[in-house]
Amino acid sequence: MSNTIIPESQRTAGDQSEAHTGIEPWLSVSFLALLPLIVAFYVPEAWQPYLFVAGGLLLLVGTVLLIRQERRNSAERRD
């Protein structure tokens, strides 16, 4: 007798996104961007530009994630 392994059904990307009930990735990155921006007010002036740039880049990444998510959702609705 041969051992036949039957794989469990794999979830599709749509199923995984529906099961995701936590905070949106773009929102968590945007909240994370607030940390360097707040800290920049309490550190020496030499550090402030770097922290403002880091916060700005994180906000930019959050915006890109939001745009990608909305495009993906709208493409799924059209199908």
C-alpha positions as a printed NumPy array, in Angstrom:
array([[  0.   ,   0.   ,   0.   ],
       [  1.244,   3.435,  -0.795],
       [  0.92 ,   6.391,   1.468],
       [ -1.062,   9.025,  -0.332],
       [ -0.76 ,  12.48 ,   1.099],
       [ -3.694,  14.666,   0.312],
       [ -2.738,  18.327,   0.651],
       [ -5.057,  20.586,   2.548],
       [ -6.888,  23.128,   0.488],
       [ -4.795,  26.231,   0.057],
       [ -6.304,  29.588,   0.675],
       [ -6.235,  32.101,  -2.102],
       [ -5.031,  35.683,  -1.701],
       [ -8.627,  36.885,  -1.578],
       [ -9.446,  34.52 ,   1.261],
       [ -6.399,  35.657,   3.206],
       [ -7.242,  39.326,   2.8  ],
       [-10.795,  38.693,   3.993],
       [ -9.473,  36.83 ,   7.032],
       [ -7.208,  39.761,   7.888],
       [ -9.077,  41.704,  10.523],
       [ -6.219,  43.683,  12.067],
       [ -5.007,  47.175,  11.315],
       [ -4.246,  47.974,   7.687],
       [ -0.515,  47.89 ,   6.786],
       [ -0.538,  51.411,   5.345],
       [ -2.114,  52.75 ,   8.508],
       [  0.443,  51.119,  10.783],
       [  3.298,  52.571,   8.703],
       [  1.67 ,  56.004,   8.854],
       [  1.339,  55.777,  12.634],
       [  4.959,  54.639,  12.832],
       [  5.94 ,  57.784,  10.921],
       [  4.727,  59.889,  13.828],
       [  7.437,  58.551,  16.145],
       [ 10.454,  60.202,  14.477],
       [  8.438,  63.373,  13.916],
       [  7.559,  63.631,  17.614],
       [ 11.049,  62.648,  18.785],
       [ 12.546,  65.336,  16.523],
       [ 11.181,  68.023,  18.837],
       [ 13.103,  66.637,  21.832],
       [ 16.544,  65.942,  20.359],
       [ 19.354,  68.366,  19.494],
       [ 18.937,  70.41 ,  16.322],
       [ 21.623,  68.4  ,  14.544],
       [ 19.38 ,  65.32 ,  14.61 ],
       [ 16.136,  67.008,  13.618],
       [ 16.556,  67.026,   9.818],
       [ 17.295,  63.294,   9.798],
       [ 14.237,  62.502,  11.874],
       [ 12.009,  64.732,   9.745],
       [ 13.275,  62.974,   6.619],
       [ 12.694,  59.554,   8.209],
       [  9.15 ,  60.547,   9.189],
       [  8.463,  61.946,   5.738],
       [  9.73 ,  58.803,   4.035],
       [  7.556,  56.628,   6.255],
       [  4.534,  58.776,   5.401],
       [  5.401,  58.397,   1.724],
       [  5.669,  54.613,   2.078],
       [  2.306,  54.539,   3.867],
       [  0.74 ,  56.524,   1.032],
       [  2.191,  54.156,  -1.578],
       [  0.838,  51.163,   0.35 ],
       [ -2.607,  52.773,   0.481],
       [ -2.605,  53.465,  -3.265],
       [ -1.504,  49.897,  -4.059],
       [ -4.214,  48.479,  -1.795],
       [ -6.927,  50.614,  -3.363],
       [ -5.831,  49.694,  -6.885],
       [ -5.812,  46.001,  -5.992],
       [ -9.262,  46.248,  -4.39 ],
       [-10.733,  48.073,  -7.368],
       [ -9.25 ,  45.504,  -9.766],
       [-10.8  ,  42.688,  -7.729],
       [-14.211,  44.387,  -7.797],
       [-14.104,  44.663, -11.591],
       [-13.477,  40.926, -11.977]])
